[in-house]
Amino acid sequence: MSLWSKDLTTRTMLKSFAVVLFLLMVLVASPAEAKVRRYLEGNASDVNPALAGPAHDLGGGGTDVDPAIQWMIDQVRGCTNCATKVDVVVIRASGDDGYNAPILAMNGVDSVETLAITSRQDANKADVVDTVRNAEVIFFTGGDQCEYARNFKKTGIETAVESVYARGGGIGGTSAGTMIQSDFVYNACSDTVETEDALEDPYEDISFTDNFFNWANLKGTIADTHFGARDRMGRTMTFIARLIRDGLSDSALGIAVDEETSVVVDKNGLARVMGKGPGYFILGDHMPEVCEPQTPLTFSNYKIWRVGSDSTFDLKNRPTRGYYLRSVNKGRMNGNPYER
């Protein structure tokens, strides 16, 4: 072989190697396309019944209150013992099909499909949106409400969930899945804040998402979960003060749910506490005295209703009695906020 031929062969091999190396670099630099994970149990066909809701199940985290999920299903069906069946879609940002079997075993459930959705791109896919739109009950699992807010707001998923509600369907969730249901959402996109730090500085690591889901009976609310177990009364008070101070609302009602507890809401706005309980409804209805960055919170006379299991609170026509008052002065509460 001549020197020229050897040189040509070498150059060809080098070019081929360069092309392969370039392709490998592109593959490494480009993240793999996200893919929705689907888990379906039950009948794959849509049932499409007339619906009698809307209804909500707001779970506080920890062990789910199965009777509350069943209540939501029955509210949507318009009956407790009848032949009407519904399709349920479980939405989550991570995890697998853990909800499928227990929900499929409930009365009136024709199918359960879990969708694990991890990106806005997936939240706009036509087949995913159609699956959600064709359901009668939607349930958001716990996890990270920031991921829900970032990935679902102003997407096809949001529109599809709202269409289920408009048809009289059920929209529920637990933990983070509950927190995204309220009118204002503490999104935890910076970091998770707890009571002591929130009361000391009402602005550090606290941000909100609004104009996400807008449910008729949850206007002016902000939800919090894992409530008593993680001593979150002070942070909910801080959220309320911030919403008023920042001009987002003239008043704000916290819906605070303990673990192993649900607050269910019917189409007339009547909320009922189910499970281990209790639930708390915390109202701020005036401007806080002091709510500034790097300054402890001062806010007088929060109205607090402590509602025990199987008792009710009318969200549409809020009560004017039955509450007790608690105040925060320079980041300190003036008494036990969990008891009258």
C-alpha positions in Angstrom: 0.0 0.0 0.0 1.4 3.4 -0.9 2.0 6.1 1.6 -0.8 8.2 0.0 -3.3 5.3 0.5 -2.2 4.8 4.1 -2.7 8.5 4.8 -6.2 8.5 3.2 -7.2 5.5 5.2 -5.9 7.2 8.4 -7.8 10.4 7.6 -11.0 8.5 6.9 -10.7 6.6 10.2 -10.1 9.9 12.1 -13.1 11.5 10.5 -15.3 8.5 11.4 -14.0 8.6 15.0 -14.7 12.4 15.2 -18.3 11.8 14.0 -18.9 9.1 16.5 -17.4 11.2 19.3 -19.6 14.2 18.3 -22.7 12.0 18.4 -21.8 10.6 21.8 -21.3 14.2 23.1 -24.7 15.2 21.8 -26.3 12.2 23.5 -24.6 13.0 26.8 -25.4 16.7 26.6 -29.1 16.2 25.7 -31.3 14.9 28.5 -33.4 11.9 27.7 -37.0 12.8 26.8 -39.3 12.4 29.8 -41.9 9.7 29.4 -45.2 9.5 31.2 -45.5 6.2 33.2 -49.0 4.8 33.1 -50.5 2.2 35.3 -54.0 1.1 34.5 -56.3 -1.3 36.4 -59.9 -2.1 35.6 -61.9 -1.4 32.5 -60.0 0.5 29.8 -63.2 1.9 28.2 -64.6 5.3 29.3 -67.9 5.1 31.3 -69.0 8.8 30.9 -71.9 9.0 33.4 -73.8 12.1 34.4 -72.1 13.7 37.4 -73.6 15.2 40.6 -70.6 17.1 42.0 -68.3 18.8 42.1 -66.6 17.6 45.3 -63.2 17.7 47.0 -61.2 15.5 49.3 -58.4 17.4 51.0 -56.1 14.9 52.8 -53.7 16.0 55.4 -50.9 13.5 54.6 -49.8 10.3 56.3 -52.2 7.4 56.1 -55.0 8.2 53.7 -58.6 8.4 54.9 -60.2 5.8 52.5 -63.8 6.8 53.6 -63.1 10.3 52.4 -62.0 9.2 49.0 -65.1 6.9 48.9 -67.2 9.9 49.9 -65.9 12.0 47.0 -66.6 9.2 44.6 -70.2 8.8 45.9 -70.7 12.6 45.7 -69.8 12.5 42.1 -71.9 9.5 41.4 -74.8 11.0 43.3 -75.4 7.9 45.3 -73.9 5.4 47.7 -75.5 2.2 46.5 -76.2 2.2 42.8 -74.9 0.9 39.6 -73.2 4.2 38.4 -69.5 3.8 38.0 -66.6 6.3 37.5 -63.1 6.3 36.2 -60.4 7.7 38.5 -57.1 9.2 37.5 -54.3 9.5 40.0 -51.7 12.1 39.2 -48.2 12.1 40.7 -44.7 13.5 40.0 -42.9 10.3 41.2 -43.7 6.8 42.4 -45.8 4.0 41.0 -49.3 2.5 41.2 -49.7 2.2 45.0 -53.2 3.9 44.8 -54.6 1.7 42.1 -55.6 -1.4 44.0 -57.3 0.3 47.1 -59.2 2.8 44.9 -60.3 0.1 42.4 -61.8 -1.8 45.4 -64.1 1.1 46.3 -67.7 1.1 45.4 -68.6 2.6 42.0 -65.1 2.5 40.5 -64.8 1.2 37.0 -61.0 1.9 36.5 -58.0 3.6 38.1 -55.1 4.9 36.0 -52.0 6.4 37.6 -50.1 8.9 35.6 -46.5 9.8 36.7 -45.8 13.1 35.0 -42.5 14.8 35.4 -42.4 17.7 32.9 -44.5 20.4 31.3 -43.9 18.7 28.0 -45.6 15.6 29.3 -48.3 17.7 30.8 -49.2 18.9 27.3 -49.2 15.6 25.5 -52.6 15.0 23.8 -53.0 11.4 25.1 -52.3 12.4 28.7 -54.6 15.3 28.5 -57.4 13.1 27.0 -57.0 10.5 29.8 -57.4 13.2 32.5 -60.3 14.9 30.7 -62.2 11.6 30.4 -62.0 10.8 34.1 -64.7 11.6 36.6 -62.4 11.8 39.7 -58.9 13.2 39.9 -56.6 12.5 42.8 -53.1 14.2 43.3 -50.7 12.3 45.5 -48.3 13.8 48.0 -44.8 14.9 47.0 -43.6 18.3 46.0 -46.1 21.0 45.4 -43.5 23.1 43.6 -43.2 20.4 40.9 -47.0 20.4 40.5 -47.1 24.2 40.2 -44.1 24.4 37.8 -45.1 21.4 35.6 -48.9 21.8 35.5 -49.9 25.4 35.7 -51.0 26.8 32.3 -50.8 23.3 30.6 -53.2 20.9 29.1 -53.3 19.0 32.4 -54.6 22.1 34.2 -57.3 22.6 31.6 -58.3 19.0 31.6 -58.6 18.9 35.4 -60.8 22.0 35.3 -63.0 20.4 32.7 -63.6 17.4 35.1 -64.6 19.8 37.8 -66.9 21.8 35.5 -68.7 18.5 34.6 -69.4 17.9 38.3 -66.4 15.6 39.0 -64.3 15.1 42.1 -60.9 16.8 42.6 -58.9 15.6 45.6 -55.4 15.0 46.9 -53.2 14.5 49.9 -50.3 16.5 51.4 -48.8 18.4 48.4 -51.8 17.3 46.3 -54.1 19.1 48.8 -52.0 22.2 49.0 -52.3 22.9 45.3 -56.2 22.9 45.5 -56.5 26.1 47.5 -56.9 29.5 45.9 -53.4 30.5 47.0 -50.6 27.9 47.1 -47.6 28.0 49.3 -45.3 26.5 46.6 -42.1 25.6 48.6 -40.1 26.3 45.5 -37.3 28.0 47.5 -37.2 25.7 50.6 -39.7 24.3 53.0 -40.3 26.7 55.9 -41.6 25.7 59.3 -43.3 27.7 62.1 -40.4 29.1 64.0 -38.6 30.5 61.0 -41.8 31.8 59.3 -42.8 33.8 62.4 -39.3 35.2 62.7 -39.1 36.3 59.1 -42.4 36.2 57.1 -40.6 36.7 53.7 -37.6 34.3 53.8 -38.2 31.2 51.7 -41.9 31.9 51.4 -43.5 32.3 48.0 -46.9 31.7 46.5 -48.5 30.5 43.3 -52.0 31.9 42.5 -54.3 31.5 39.6 -53.6 27.8 39.4 -56.8 25.9 40.1 -59.7 28.2 40.9 -62.4 26.2 42.7 -65.6 28.0 43.5 -65.9 26.9 47.1 -62.2 27.5 47.9 -62.0 31.2 47.1 -59.6 33.1 49.4 -58.2 30.0 51.0 -54.7 28.6 51.5 -54.3 25.0 52.6 -51.7 23.4 54.8 -51.1 19.8 55.7 -49.3 17.5 58.2 -50.6 20.2 60.5 -50.4 19.2 64.2 -47.7 16.6 63.7 -45.3 19.3 62.3 -46.6 22.2 64.4 -47.5 24.3 61.4 -50.0 26.7 62.9 -47.5 29.6 63.0 -46.5 29.1 59.4 -50.1 29.1 58.3 -50.7 32.3 60.2 -47.6 33.8 58.5 -49.0 32.7 55.0 -52.3 34.5 55.8 -50.5 37.7 57.0 -48.4 37.7 53.8 -51.4 37.3 51.5 -53.0 40.3 53.1 -49.9 42.4 53.4 -48.9 41.8 49.8 -52.3 42.8 48.6 -53.2 39.4 47.2 -56.4 39.3 49.3 -58.3 41.5 51.8 -58.7 38.4 54.0 -57.5 34.8 53.8 -58.8 31.6 55.3 -56.4 28.8 56.1 -57.6 25.3 55.7 -55.3 23.2 57.9 -55.5 19.4 57.9 -53.9 17.0 60.4 -52.3 13.7 59.3 -54.7 10.8 58.9 -57.5 13.3 58.4 -59.4 14.8 55.4 -61.5 17.8 54.9 -64.1 17.0 52.3 -66.2 19.7 50.6 -69.5 19.2 48.8 -70.9 21.2 45.9 -72.6 23.6 48.3 -69.4 24.5 50.1 -70.1 22.5 53.2 -66.8 21.1 54.5 -66.7 18.1 56.8 -63.8 16.7 58.7 -63.2 13.0 58.4 -60.7 10.7 60.0 -58.5 11.1 63.0 -59.0 14.9 63.0 -59.3 17.7 63.8 -59.3 20.3 61.0 -58.6 24.0 61.6 -60.0 27.0 59.8 -57.9 30.1 60.4 -59.1 33.5 59.3 -57.2 36.7 59.0 -59.5 39.6 58.1 -57.5 42.7 58.6 -54.0 44.1 57.8 -51.2 42.8 60.0 -49.6 45.3 62.3 -46.1 44.2 61.3 -45.3 42.0 58.4 -41.9 42.9 56.9 -38.8 41.1 55.7 -36.3 40.2 58.4 -38.7 41.3 61.1 -40.8 39.0 63.4 -44.5 38.9 62.6 -47.1 40.9 64.6 -50.7 40.2 63.8 -53.6 40.4 66.3 -56.8 38.4 66.6 -56.7 35.5 64.1 -60.1 33.7 64.3 -59.6 30.0 64.7 -62.3 27.3 64.3 -61.2 23.9 65.6 -63.5 21.4 63.9 -63.5 17.8 65.1 -64.0 14.7 63.1 -67.5 14.3 61.6 -68.2 18.0 62.3 -68.7 20.7 59.6 -67.7 24.2 58.5 -69.6 26.2 55.9 -67.1 27.6 53.5 -69.8 29.4 51.4 -71.5 31.0 54.4 -68.7 31.3 56.9 -69.8 31.2 60.6 -69.7 34.3 62.7 -69.3 32.6 66.0 -67.7 29.5 67.5 -64.1 30.7 67.0 -61.4 31.6 69.5 -58.8 34.3 69.0 -55.0 34.1 68.9 -52.4 36.7 68.3 -48.8 36.8 67.3 -46.6 39.5 68.8 -43.0 39.9 67.6 -43.0 36.3 66.4 -44.5 34.8 69.5 -48.1 33.5 70.0 -50.1 34.6 73.0 -51.4 31.0 73.9 -51.8 27.5 72.7 -53.2 28.0 69.1 -54.5 24.4 68.9 -57.0 24.6 71.7 -59.6 27.1 72.8 
